[in-house]
Amino acid sequence: MQQRSLGREGLKVSALGLGCMAMTPLYDTPDPAEAARTIHAAIEAGVTLIDTADAYNSGKNEELVGKALVGRRDKV
């Protein structure tokens, strides 16, 4: 996976990121287990940029992403 510089501090992230907004109820009722599998697959493919925000479902999205990253935080 290609890398890109983010800012001026030397941080590098994958050229492709994973947007997680729809992984918690917003427009539909997604499956949390499927969301975790998607995050894991993205990491295995070399994605290091995982996009979430506390505004997505009142922080529930960040909770889901946090649980999916247990044991993998050093990779993203």
mmCIF file of the N, C-alpha and C atoms, coordinates in Angstrom:
data_MODEL
# 
_entry.id   MODEL 
# 
loop_
_atom_site.group_PDB 
_atom_site.id 
_atom_site.type_symbol 
_atom_site.label_atom_id 
_atom_site.label_alt_id 
_atom_site.label_comp_id 
_atom_site.label_asym_id 
_atom_site.label_entity_id 
_atom_site.label_seq_id 
_atom_site.pdbx_PDB_ins_code 
_atom_site.Cartn_x 
_atom_site.Cartn_y 
_atom_site.Cartn_z 
_atom_site.occupancy 
_atom_site.B_iso_or_equiv 
_atom_site.pdbx_formal_charge 
_atom_site.auth_seq_id 
_atom_site.auth_comp_id 
_atom_site.auth_asym_id 
_atom_site.auth_atom_id 
_atom_site.pdbx_PDB_model_num 
ATOM 1   N N  . MET A 1 1  ? 0.854   -1.175 0.000  1.00 0.00 ? 1  MET A N  1 
ATOM 2   C CA . MET A 1 1  ? 0.000   0.000  0.000  1.00 0.00 ? 1  MET A CA 1 
ATOM 3   C C  . MET A 1 1  ? 0.899   1.237  0.000  1.00 0.00 ? 1  MET A C  1 
ATOM 4   N N  . GLN A 1 2  ? 0.626   2.149  -0.894 1.00 0.00 ? 2  GLN A N  1 
ATOM 5   C CA . GLN A 1 2  ? 1.378   3.398  -0.921 1.00 0.00 ? 2  GLN A CA 1 
ATOM 6   C C  . GLN A 1 2  ? 1.108   4.190  0.357  1.00 0.00 ? 2  GLN A C  1 
ATOM 7   N N  . GLN A 1 3  ? 2.079   4.980  0.748  1.00 0.00 ? 3  GLN A N  1 
ATOM 8   C CA . GLN A 1 3  ? 1.976   5.819  1.941  1.00 0.00 ? 3  GLN A CA 1 
ATOM 9   C C  . GLN A 1 3  ? 1.998   7.288  1.536  1.00 0.00 ? 3  GLN A C  1 
ATOM 10  N N  . ARG A 1 4  ? 1.389   8.097  2.361  1.00 0.00 ? 4  ARG A N  1 
ATOM 11  C CA . ARG A 1 4  ? 1.383   9.549  2.159  1.00 0.00 ? 4  ARG A CA 1 
ATOM 12  C C  . ARG A 1 4  ? 1.775   10.219 3.477  1.00 0.00 ? 4  ARG A C  1 
ATOM 13  N N  . SER A 1 5  ? 2.452   11.356 3.354  1.00 0.00 ? 5  SER A N  1 
ATOM 14  C CA . SER A 1 5  ? 2.783   12.146 4.536  1.00 0.00 ? 5  SER A CA 1 
ATOM 15  C C  . SER A 1 5  ? 1.536   12.895 4.978  1.00 0.00 ? 5  SER A C  1 
ATOM 16  N N  . LEU A 1 6  ? 1.320   12.932 6.273  1.00 0.00 ? 6  LEU A N  1 
ATOM 17  C CA . LEU A 1 6  ? 0.180   13.646 6.838  1.00 0.00 ? 6  LEU A CA 1 
ATOM 18  C C  . LEU A 1 6  ? 0.734   14.749 7.728  1.00 0.00 ? 6  LEU A C  1 
ATOM 19  N N  . GLY A 1 7  ? 0.566   15.965 7.309  1.00 0.00 ? 7  GLY A N  1 
ATOM 20  C CA . GLY A 1 7  ? 1.088   17.090 8.076  1.00 0.00 ? 7  GLY A CA 1 
ATOM 21  C C  . GLY A 1 7  ? 2.588   17.227 7.930  1.00 0.00 ? 7  GLY A C  1 
ATOM 22  N N  . ARG A 1 8  ? 3.199   17.902 8.870  1.00 0.00 ? 8  ARG A N  1 
ATOM 23  C CA . ARG A 1 8  ? 4.641   18.191 8.798  1.00 0.00 ? 8  ARG A CA 1 
ATOM 24  C C  . ARG A 1 8  ? 5.442   17.497 9.889  1.00 0.00 ? 8  ARG A C  1 
ATOM 25  N N  . GLU A 1 9  ? 4.798   16.624 10.635 1.00 0.00 ? 9  GLU A N  1 
ATOM 26  C CA . GLU A 1 9  ? 5.462   15.957 11.753 1.00 0.00 ? 9  GLU A CA 1 
ATOM 27  C C  . GLU A 1 9  ? 6.089   14.623 11.364 1.00 0.00 ? 9  GLU A C  1 
ATOM 28  N N  . GLY A 1 10 ? 5.969   14.235 10.093 1.00 0.00 ? 10 GLY A N  1 
ATOM 29  C CA . GLY A 1 10 ? 6.560   12.994 9.632  1.00 0.00 ? 10 GLY A CA 1 
ATOM 30  C C  . GLY A 1 10 ? 5.638   11.787 9.713  1.00 0.00 ? 10 GLY A C  1 
ATOM 31  N N  . LEU A 1 11 ? 4.386   12.006 10.092 1.00 0.00 ? 11 LEU A N  1 
ATOM 32  C CA . LEU A 1 11 ? 3.427   10.905 10.167 1.00 0.00 ? 11 LEU A CA 1 
ATOM 33  C C  . LEU A 1 11 ? 3.105   10.414 8.767  1.00 0.00 ? 11 LEU A C  1 
ATOM 34  N N  . LYS A 1 12 ? 3.136   9.108  8.572  1.00 0.00 ? 12 LYS A N  1 
ATOM 35  C CA . LYS A 1 12 ? 2.791   8.497  7.288  1.00 0.00 ? 12 LYS A CA 1 
ATOM 36  C C  . LYS A 1 12 ? 1.527   7.669  7.472  1.00 0.00 ? 12 LYS A C  1 
ATOM 37  N N  . VAL A 1 13 ? 0.634   7.735  6.500  1.00 0.00 ? 13 VAL A N  1 
ATOM 38  C CA . VAL A 1 13 ? -0.596  6.946  6.507  1.00 0.00 ? 13 VAL A CA 1 
ATOM 39  C C  . VAL A 1 13 ? -0.776  6.318  5.134  1.00 0.00 ? 13 VAL A C  1 
ATOM 40  N N  . SER A 1 14 ? -1.627  5.309  5.063  1.00 0.00 ? 14 SER A N  1 
ATOM 41  C CA . SER A 1 14 ? -1.899  4.667  3.780  1.00 0.00 ? 14 SER A CA 1 
ATOM 42  C C  . SER A 1 14 ? -2.581  5.645  2.838  1.00 0.00 ? 14 SER A C  1 
ATOM 43  N N  . ALA A 1 15 ? -2.308  5.476  1.540  1.00 0.00 ? 15 ALA A N  1 
ATOM 44  C CA . ALA A 1 15 ? -2.913  6.349  0.530  1.00 0.00 ? 15 ALA A CA 1 
ATOM 45  C C  . ALA A 1 15 ? -4.431  6.181  0.504  1.00 0.00 ? 15 ALA A C  1 
ATOM 46  N N  . LEU A 1 16 ? -4.906  4.987  0.853  1.00 0.00 ? 16 LEU A N  1 
ATOM 47  C CA . LEU A 1 16 ? -6.341  4.722  0.961  1.00 0.00 ? 16 LEU A CA 1 
ATOM 48  C C  . LEU A 1 16 ? -6.717  4.604  2.431  1.00 0.00 ? 16 LEU A C  1 
ATOM 49  N N  . GLY A 1 17 ? -7.846  5.145  2.786  1.00 0.00 ? 17 GLY A N  1 
ATOM 50  C CA . GLY A 1 17 ? -8.332  5.038  4.148  1.00 0.00 ? 17 GLY A CA 1 
ATOM 51  C C  . GLY A 1 17 ? -9.666  4.312  4.177  1.00 0.00 ? 17 GLY A C  1 
ATOM 52  N N  . LEU A 1 18 ? -10.100 3.982  5.378  1.00 0.00 ? 18 LEU A N  1 
ATOM 53  C CA . LEU A 1 18 ? -11.401 3.334  5.561  1.00 0.00 ? 18 LEU A CA 1 
ATOM 54  C C  . LEU A 1 18 ? -12.311 4.278  6.330  1.00 0.00 ? 18 LEU A C  1 
ATOM 55  N N  . GLY A 1 19 ? -13.382 4.719  5.690  1.00 0.00 ? 19 GLY A N  1 
ATOM 56  C CA . GLY A 1 19 ? -14.386 5.548  6.344  1.00 0.00 ? 19 GLY A CA 1 
ATOM 57  C C  . GLY A 1 19 ? -15.385 4.665  7.077  1.00 0.00 ? 19 GLY A C  1 
ATOM 58  N N  . CYS A 1 20 ? -15.602 4.933  8.341  1.00 0.00 ? 20 CYS A N  1 
ATOM 59  C CA . CYS A 1 20 ? -16.414 4.039  9.183  1.00 0.00 ? 20 CYS A CA 1 
ATOM 60  C C  . CYS A 1 20 ? -17.774 4.603  9.561  1.00 0.00 ? 20 CYS A C  1 
ATOM 61  N N  . MET A 1 21 ? -18.162 5.738  9.015  1.00 0.00 ? 21 MET A N  1 
ATOM 62  C CA . MET A 1 21 ? -19.389 6.404  9.426  1.00 0.00 ? 21 MET A CA 1 
ATOM 63  C C  . MET A 1 21 ? -20.611 5.478  9.389  1.00 0.00 ? 21 MET A C  1 
ATOM 64  N N  . ALA A 1 22 ? -20.749 4.690  8.341  1.00 0.00 ? 22 ALA A N  1 
ATOM 65  C CA . ALA A 1 22 ? -21.955 3.868  8.185  1.00 0.00 ? 22 ALA A CA 1 
ATOM 66  C C  . ALA A 1 22 ? -21.883 2.532  8.933  1.00 0.00 ? 22 ALA A C  1 
ATOM 67  N N  . MET A 1 23 ? -20.862 2.337  9.750  1.00 0.00 ? 23 MET A N  1 
ATOM 68  C CA . MET A 1 23 ? -20.713 1.067  10.476 1.00 0.00 ? 23 MET A CA 1 
ATOM 69  C C  . MET A 1 23 ? -21.546 1.011  11.752 1.00 0.00 ? 23 MET A C  1 
ATOM 70  N N  . THR A 1 24 ? -22.131 2.115  12.133 1.00 0.00 ? 24 THR A N  1 
ATOM 71  C CA . THR A 1 24 ? -23.074 2.148  13.250 1.00 0.00 ? 24 THR A CA 1 
ATOM 72  C C  . THR A 1 24 ? -24.374 2.733  12.710 1.00 0.00 ? 24 THR A C  1 
ATOM 73  N N  . PRO A 1 25 ? -25.505 2.468  13.353 1.00 0.00 ? 25 PRO A N  1 
ATOM 74  C CA . PRO A 1 25 ? -26.788 2.915  12.804 1.00 0.00 ? 25 PRO A CA 1 
ATOM 75  C C  . PRO A 1 25 ? -26.788 4.401  12.451 1.00 0.00 ? 25 PRO A C  1 
ATOM 76  N N  . LEU A 1 26 ? -27.062 4.654  11.197 1.00 0.00 ? 26 LEU A N  1 
ATOM 77  C CA . LEU A 1 26 ? -27.171 6.014  10.687 1.00 0.00 ? 26 LEU A CA 1 
ATOM 78  C C  . LEU A 1 26 ? -28.308 6.035  9.670  1.00 0.00 ? 26 LEU A C  1 
ATOM 79  N N  . TYR A 1 27 ? -28.117 5.285  8.598  1.00 0.00 ? 27 TYR A N  1 
ATOM 80  C CA . TYR A 1 27 ? -29.151 5.159  7.572  1.00 0.00 ? 27 TYR A CA 1 
ATOM 81  C C  . TYR A 1 27 ? -29.819 3.790  7.628  1.00 0.00 ? 27 TYR A C  1 
ATOM 82  N N  . ASP A 1 28 ? -29.166 2.848  8.261  1.00 0.00 ? 28 ASP A N  1 
ATOM 83  C CA . ASP A 1 28 ? -29.611 1.459  8.283  1.00 0.00 ? 28 ASP A CA 1 
ATOM 84  C C  . ASP A 1 28 ? -29.132 0.866  9.612  1.00 0.00 ? 28 ASP A C  1 
ATOM 85  N N  . THR A 1 29 ? -29.300 -0.424 9.791  1.00 0.00 ? 29 THR A N  1 
ATOM 86  C CA . THR A 1 29 ? -28.826 -1.095 10.995 1.00 0.00 ? 29 THR A CA 1 
ATOM 87  C C  . THR A 1 29 ? -27.724 -2.077 10.597 1.00 0.00 ? 29 THR A C  1 
ATOM 88  N N  . PRO A 1 30 ? -26.473 -1.624 10.566 1.00 0.00 ? 30 PRO A N  1 
ATOM 89  C CA . PRO A 1 30 ? -25.378 -2.485 10.160 1.00 0.00 ? 30 PRO A CA 1 
ATOM 90  C C  . PRO A 1 30 ? -25.046 -3.535 11.219 1.00 0.00 ? 30 PRO A C  1 
ATOM 91  N N  . ASP A 1 31 ? -24.352 -4.571 10.786 1.00 0.00 ? 31 ASP A N  1 
ATOM 92  C CA . ASP A 1 31 ? -23.929 -5.661 11.655 1.00 0.00 ? 31 ASP A CA 1 
ATOM 93  C C  . ASP A 1 31 ? -22.561 -5.333 12.256 1.00 0.00 ? 31 ASP A C  1 
ATOM 94  N N  . PRO A 1 32 ? -22.457 -5.178 13.584 1.00 0.00 ? 32 PRO A N  1 
ATOM 95  C CA . PRO A 1 32 ? -21.172 -4.836 14.204 1.00 0.00 ? 32 PRO A CA 1 
ATOM 96  C C  . PRO A 1 32 ? -20.080 -5.867 13.920 1.00 0.00 ? 32 PRO A C  1 
ATOM 97  N N  . ALA A 1 33 ? -20.425 -7.139 13.839 1.00 0.00 ? 33 ALA A N  1 
ATOM 98  C CA . ALA A 1 33 ? -19.427 -8.173 13.557 1.00 0.00 ? 33 ALA A CA 1 
ATOM 99  C C  . ALA A 1 33 ? -18.885 -8.012 12.133 1.00 0.00 ? 33 ALA A C  1 
ATOM 100 N N  . GLU A 1 34 ? -19.765 -7.681 11.200 1.00 0.00 ? 34 GLU A N  1 
ATOM 101 C CA . GLU A 1 34 ? -19.322 -7.452 9.822  1.00 0.00 ? 34 GLU A CA 1 
ATOM 102 C C  . GLU A 1 34 ? -18.445 -6.207 9.742  1.00 0.00 ? 34 GLU A C  1 
ATOM 103 N N  . ALA A 1 35 ? -18.799 -5.184 10.499 1.00 0.00 ? 35 ALA A N  1 
ATOM 104 C CA . ALA A 1 35 ? -17.996 -3.961 10.533 1.00 0.00 ? 35 ALA A CA 1 
ATOM 105 C C  . ALA A 1 35 ? -16.591 -4.280 11.045 1.00 0.00 ? 35 ALA A C  1 
ATOM 106 N N  . ALA A 1 36 ? -16.487 -5.066 12.102 1.00 0.00 ? 36 ALA A N  1 
ATOM 107 C CA . ALA A 1 36 ? -15.175 -5.445 12.647 1.00 0.00 ? 36 ALA A CA 1 
ATOM 108 C C  . ALA A 1 36 ? -14.387 -6.246 11.613 1.00 0.00 ? 36 ALA A C  1 
ATOM 109 N N  . ARG A 1 37 ? -15.047 -7.168 10.921 1.00 0.00 ? 37 ARG A N  1 
ATOM 110 C CA . ARG A 1 37 ? -14.358 -7.943 9.880  1.00 0.00 ? 37 ARG A CA 1 
ATOM 111 C C  . ARG A 1 37 ? -13.853 -7.025 8.765  1.00 0.00 ? 37 ARG A C  1 
ATOM 112 N N  . THR A 1 38 ? -14.633 -6.016 8.433  1.00 0.00 ? 38 THR A N  1 
ATOM 113 C CA . THR A 1 38 ? -14.226 -5.062 7.399  1.00 0.00 ? 38 THR A CA 1 
ATOM 114 C C  . THR A 1 38 ? -12.995 -4.291 7.850  1.00 0.00 ? 38 THR A C  1 
ATOM 115 N N  . ILE A 1 39 ? -12.993 -3.837 9.085  1.00 0.00 ? 39 ILE A N  1 
ATOM 116 C CA . ILE A 1 39 ? -11.838 -3.110 9.625  1.00 0.00 ? 39 ILE A CA 1 
ATOM 117 C C  . ILE A 1 39 ? -10.610 -4.014 9.626  1.00 0.00 ? 39 ILE A C  1 
ATOM 118 N N  . HIS A 1 40 ? -10.770 -5.254 10.059 1.00 0.00 ? 40 HIS A N  1 
ATOM 119 C CA . HIS A 1 40 ? -9.641  -6.196 10.097 1.00 0.00 ? 40 HIS A CA 1 
ATOM 120 C C  . HIS A 1 40 ? -9.102  -6.459 8.695  1.00 0.00 ? 40 HIS A C  1 
ATOM 121 N N  . ALA A 1 41 ? -9.991  -6.625 7.729  1.00 0.00 ? 41 ALA A N  1 
ATOM 122 C CA . ALA A 1 41 ? -9.570  -6.868 6.342  1.00 0.00 ? 41 ALA A CA 1 
ATOM 123 C C  . ALA A 1 41 ? -8.818  -5.661 5.783  1.00 0.00 ? 41 ALA A C  1 
ATOM 124 N N  . ALA A 1 42 ? -9.294  -4.478 6.098  1.00 0.00 ? 42 ALA A N  1 
ATOM 125 C CA . ALA A 1 42 ? -8.618  -3.259 5.632  1.00 0.00 ? 42 ALA A CA 1 
ATOM 126 C C  . ALA A 1 42 ? -7.202  -3.186 6.200  1.00 0.00 ? 42 ALA A C  1 
ATOM 127 N N  . ILE A 1 43 ? -7.058  -3.489 7.485  1.00 0.00 ? 43 ILE A N  1 
ATOM 128 C CA . ILE A 1 43 ? -5.732  -3.457 8.109  1.00 0.00 ? 43 ILE A CA 1 
ATOM 129 C C  . ILE A 1 43 ? -4.818  -4.486 7.450  1.00 0.00 ? 43 ILE A C  1 
ATOM 130 N N  . GLU A 1 44 ? -5.336  -5.686 7.215  1.00 0.00 ? 44 GLU A N  1 
ATOM 131 C CA . GLU A 1 44 ? -4.539  -6.733 6.564  1.00 0.00 ? 44 GLU A CA 1 
ATOM 132 C C  . GLU A 1 44 ? -4.129  -6.322 5.150  1.00 0.00 ? 44 GLU A C  1 
ATOM 133 N N  . ALA A 1 45 ? -4.936  -5.488 4.492  1.00 0.00 ? 45 ALA A N  1 
ATOM 134 C CA . ALA A 1 45 ? -4.628  -5.007 3.145  1.00 0.00 ? 45 ALA A CA 1 
ATOM 135 C C  . ALA A 1 45 ? -3.656  -3.831 3.161  1.00 0.00 ? 45 ALA A C  1 
ATOM 136 N N  . GLY A 1 46 ? -3.283  -3.364 4.358  1.00 0.00 ? 46 GLY A N  1 
ATOM 137 C CA . GLY A 1 46 ? -2.311  -2.281 4.469  1.00 0.00 ? 46 GLY A CA 1 
ATOM 138 C C  . GLY A 1 46 ? -2.891  -0.923 4.784  1.00 0.00 ? 46 GLY A C  1 
ATOM 139 N N  . VAL A 1 47 ? -4.186  -0.843 5.020  1.00 0.00 ? 47 VAL A N  1 
ATOM 140 C CA . VAL A 1 47 ? -4.807  0.441  5.378  1.00 0.00 ? 47 VAL A CA 1 
ATOM 141 C C  . VAL A 1 47 ? -4.388  0.817  6.794  1.00 0.00 ? 47 VAL A C  1 
ATOM 142 N N  . THR A 1 48 ? -3.886  2.029  6.950  1.00 0.00 ? 48 THR A N  1 
ATOM 143 C CA . THR A 1 48 ? -3.492  2.522  8.281  1.00 0.00 ? 48 THR A CA 1 
ATOM 144 C C  . THR A 1 48 ? -4.288  3.749  8.696  1.00 0.00 ? 48 THR A C  1 
ATOM 145 N N  . LEU A 1 49 ? -5.138  4.243  7.802  1.00 0.00 ? 49 LEU A N  1 
ATOM 146 C CA . LEU A 1 49 ? -5.958  5.423  8.085  1.00 0.00 ? 49 LEU A CA 1 
ATOM 147 C C  . LEU A 1 49 ? -7.408  4.986  8.268  1.00 0.00 ? 49 LEU A C  1 
ATOM 148 N N  . ILE A 1 50 ? -7.871  4.993  9.506  1.00 0.00 ? 50 ILE A N  1 
ATOM 149 C CA . ILE A 1 50 ? -9.235  4.616  9.851  1.00 0.00 ? 50 ILE A CA 1 
ATOM 150 C C  . ILE A 1 50 ? -9.958  5.907  10.253 1.00 0.00 ? 50 ILE A C  1 
ATOM 151 N N  . ASP A 1 51 ? -11.007 6.253  9.513  1.00 0.00 ? 51 ASP A N  1 
ATOM 152 C CA . ASP A 1 51 ? -11.704 7.522  9.725  1.00 0.00 ? 51 ASP A CA 1 
ATOM 153 C C  . ASP A 1 51 ? -12.989 7.316  10.523 1.00 0.00 ? 51 ASP A C  1 
ATOM 154 N N  . THR A 1 52 ? -13.065 7.979  11.665 1.00 0.00 ? 52 THR A N  1 
ATOM 155 C CA . THR A 1 52 ? -14.268 7.979  12.491 1.00 0.00 ? 52 THR A CA 1 
ATOM 156 C C  . THR A 1 52 ? -14.358 9.331  13.188 1.00 0.00 ? 52 THR A C  1 
ATOM 157 N N  . ALA A 1 53 ? -15.461 9.575  13.857 1.00 0.00 ? 53 ALA A N  1 
ATOM 158 C CA . ALA A 1 53 ? -15.642 10.823 14.596 1.00 0.00 ? 53 ALA A CA 1 
ATOM 159 C C  . ALA A 1 53 ? -16.687 10.606 15.676 1.00 0.00 ? 53 ALA A C  1 
ATOM 160 N N  . ASP A 1 54 ? -16.562 11.349 16.767 1.00 0.00 ? 54 ASP A N  1 
ATOM 161 C CA . ASP A 1 54 ? -17.530 11.203 17.855 1.00 0.00 ? 54 ASP A CA 1 
ATOM 162 C C  . ASP A 1 54 ? -18.928 11.659 17.427 1.00 0.00 ? 54 ASP A C  1 
ATOM 163 N N  . ALA A 1 55 ? -19.020 12.408 16.337 1.00 0.00 ? 55 ALA A N  1 
ATOM 164 C CA . ALA A 1 55 ? -20.325 12.860 15.849 1.00 0.00 ? 55 ALA A CA 1 
ATOM 165 C C  . ALA A 1 55 ? -21.117 11.735 15.182 1.00 0.00 ? 55 ALA A C  1 
ATOM 166 N N  . TYR A 1 56 ? -20.447 10.647 14.827 1.00 0.00 ? 56 TYR A N  1 
ATOM 167 C CA . TYR A 1 56 ? -21.130 9.525  14.188 1.00 0.00 ? 56 TYR A CA 1 
ATOM 168 C C  . TYR A 1 56 ? -21.829 8.704  15.259 1.00 0.00 ? 56 TYR A C  1 
ATOM 169 N N  . ASN A 1 57 ? -23.134 8.863  15.345 1.00 0.00 ? 57 ASN A N  1 
ATOM 170 C CA . ASN A 1 57 ? -23.965 8.108  16.276 1.00 0.00 ? 57 ASN A CA 1 
ATOM 171 C C  . ASN A 1 57 ? -23.549 8.338  17.727 1.00 0.00 ? 57 ASN A C  1 
ATOM 172 N N  . SER A 1 58 ? -23.316 9.577  18.075 1.00 0.00 ? 58 SER A N  1 
ATOM 173 C CA . SER A 1 58 ? -23.017 9.986  19.465 1.00 0.00 ? 58 SER A CA 1 
ATOM 174 C C  . SER A 1 58 ? -21.870 9.207  20.087 1.00 0.00 ? 58 SER A C  1 
ATOM 175 N N  . GLY A 1 59 ? -20.825 8.966  19.313 1.00 0.00 ? 59 GLY A N  1 
ATOM 176 C CA . GLY A 1 59 ? -19.643 8.274  19.832 1.00 0.00 ? 59 GLY A CA 1 
ATOM 177 C C  . GLY A 1 59 ? -19.680 6.764  19.700 1.00 0.00 ? 59 GLY A C  1 
ATOM 178 N N  . LYS A 1 60 ? -20.819 6.208  19.324 1.00 0.00 ? 60 LYS A N  1 
ATOM 179 C CA . LYS A 1 60 ? -20.933 4.748  19.187 1.00 0.00 ? 60 LYS A CA 1 
ATOM 180 C C  . LYS A 1 60 ? -19.995 4.226  18.098 1.00 0.00 ? 60 LYS A C  1 
ATOM 181 N N  . ASN A 1 61 ? -19.771 5.028  17.059 1.00 0.00 ? 61 ASN A N  1 
ATOM 182 C CA . ASN A 1 61 ? -18.882 4.617  15.985 1.00 0.00 ? 61 ASN A CA 1 
ATOM 183 C C  . ASN A 1 61 ? -17.452 4.471  16.502 1.00 0.00 ? 61 ASN A C  1 
ATOM 184 N N  . GLU A 1 62 ? -17.003 5.418  17.294 1.00 0.00 ? 62 GLU A N  1 
ATOM 185 C CA . GLU A 1 62 ? -15.657 5.329  17.855 1.00 0.00 ? 62 GLU A CA 1 
ATOM 186 C C  . GLU A 1 62 ? -15.526 4.131  18.787 1.00 0.00 ? 62 GLU A C  1 
ATOM 187 N N  . GLU A 1 63 ? -16.579 3.815  19.527 1.00 0.00 ? 63 GLU A N  1 
ATOM 188 C CA . GLU A 1 63 ? -16.554 2.637  20.396 1.00 0.00 ? 63 GLU A CA 1 
ATOM 189 C C  . GLU A 1 63 ? -16.398 1.365  19.570 1.00 0.00 ? 63 GLU A C  1 
ATOM 190 N N  . LEU A 1 64 ? -17.154 1.268  18.474 1.00 0.00 ? 64 LEU A N  1 
ATOM 191 C CA . LEU A 1 64 ? -17.067 0.100  17.603 1.00 0.00 ? 64 LEU A CA 1 
ATOM 192 C C  . LEU A 1 64 ? -15.662 -0.026 17.019 1.00 0.00 ? 64 LEU A C  1 
ATOM 193 N N  . VAL A 1 65 ? -15.133 1.061  16.490 1.00 0.00 ? 65 VAL A N  1 
ATOM 194 C CA . VAL A 1 65 ? -13.791 1.039  15.905 1.00 0.00 ? 65 VAL A CA 1 
ATOM 195 C C  . VAL A 1 65 ? -12.759 0.687  16.972 1.00 0.00 ? 65 VAL A C  1 
ATOM 196 N N  . GLY A 1 66 ? -12.892 1.261  18.156 1.00 0.00 ? 66 GLY A N  1 
ATOM 197 C CA . GLY A 1 66 ? -11.964 0.956  19.243 1.00 0.00 ? 66 GLY A CA 1 
ATOM 198 C C  . GLY A 1 66 ? -11.937 -0.522 19.593 1.00 0.00 ? 66 GLY A C  1 
ATOM 199 N N  . LYS A 1 67 ? -13.109 -1.134 19.658 1.00 0.00 ? 67 LYS A N  1 
ATOM 200 C CA . LYS A 1 67 ? -13.178 -2.575 19.952 1.00 0.00 ? 67 LYS A CA 1 
ATOM 201 C C  . LYS A 1 67 ? -12.535 -3.380 18.836 1.00 0.00 ? 67 LYS A C  1 
ATOM 202 N N  . ALA A 1 68 ? -12.764 -2.987 17.601 1.00 0.00 ? 68 ALA A N  1 
ATOM 203 C CA . ALA A 1 68 ? -12.190 -3.707 16.455 1.00 0.00 ? 68 ALA A CA 1 
ATOM 204 C C  . ALA A 1 68 ? -10.676 -3.576 16.403 1.00 0.00 ? 68 ALA A C  1 
ATOM 205 N N  . LEU A 1 69 ? -10.138 -2.519 16.987 1.00 0.00 ? 69 LEU A N  1 
ATOM 206 C CA . LEU A 1 69 ? -8.696  -2.295 16.931 1.00 0.00 ? 69 LEU A CA 1 
ATOM 207 C C  . LEU A 1 69 ? -7.932  -2.937 18.093 1.00 0.00 ? 69 LEU A C  1 
ATOM 208 N N  . VAL A 1 70 ? -8.623  -3.570 19.021 1.00 0.00 ? 70 VAL A N  1 
ATOM 209 C CA . VAL A 1 70 ? -7.929  -4.213 20.138 1.00 0.00 ? 70 VAL A CA 1 
ATOM 210 C C  . VAL A 1 70 ? -6.924  -5.218 19.582 1.00 0.00 ? 70 VAL A C  1 
ATOM 211 N N  . GLY A 1 71 ? -5.679  -5.084 20.002 1.00 0.00 ? 71 GLY A N  1 
ATOM 212 C CA . GLY A 1 71 ? -4.610  -5.956 19.536 1.00 0.00 ? 71 GLY A CA 1 
ATOM 213 C C  . GLY A 1 71 ? -4.042  -5.562 18.178 1.00 0.00 ? 71 GLY A C  1 
ATOM 214 N N  . ARG A 1 72 ? -4.581  -4.504 17.574 1.00 0.00 ? 72 ARG A N  1 
ATOM 215 C CA . ARG A 1 72 ? -4.138  -4.067 16.254 1.00 0.00 ? 72 ARG A CA 1 
ATOM 216 C C  . ARG A 1 72 ? -3.787  -2.580 16.227 1.00 0.00 ? 72 ARG A C  1 
ATOM 217 N N  . ARG A 1 73 ? -3.874  -1.922 17.341 1.00 0.00 ? 73 ARG A N  1 
ATOM 218 C CA . ARG A 1 73 ? -3.677  -0.463 17.362 1.00 0.00 ? 73 ARG A CA 1 
ATOM 219 C C  . ARG A 1 73 ? -2.316  -0.049 16.831 1.00 0.00 ? 73 ARG A C  1 
ATOM 220 N N  . ASP A 1 74 ? -1.320  -0.883 16.997 1.00 0.00 ? 74 ASP A N  1 
ATOM 221 C CA . ASP A 1 74 ? 0.024   -0.526 16.523 1.00 0.00 ? 74 ASP A CA 1 
ATOM 222 C C  . ASP A 1 74 ? 0.131   -0.564 15.005 1.00 0.00 ? 74 ASP A C  1 
ATOM 223 N N  . LYS A 1 75 ? -0.887  -1.081 14.325 1.00 0.00 ? 75 LYS A N  1 
ATOM 224 C CA . LYS A 1 75 ? -0.868  -1.186 12.857 1.00 0.00 ? 75 LYS A CA 1 
ATOM 225 C C  . LYS A 1 75 ? -1.569  -0.022 12.169 1.00 0.00 ? 75 LYS A C  1 
ATOM 226 N N  . VAL A 1 76 ? -2.270  0.803  12.919 1.00 0.00 ? 76 VAL A N  1 
ATOM 227 C CA . VAL A 1 76 ? -3.022  1.912  12.306 1.00 0.00 ? 76 VAL A CA 1 
ATOM 228 C C  . VAL A 1 76 ? -2.614  3.227  12.936 1.00 0.00 ? 76 VAL A C  1 
# 
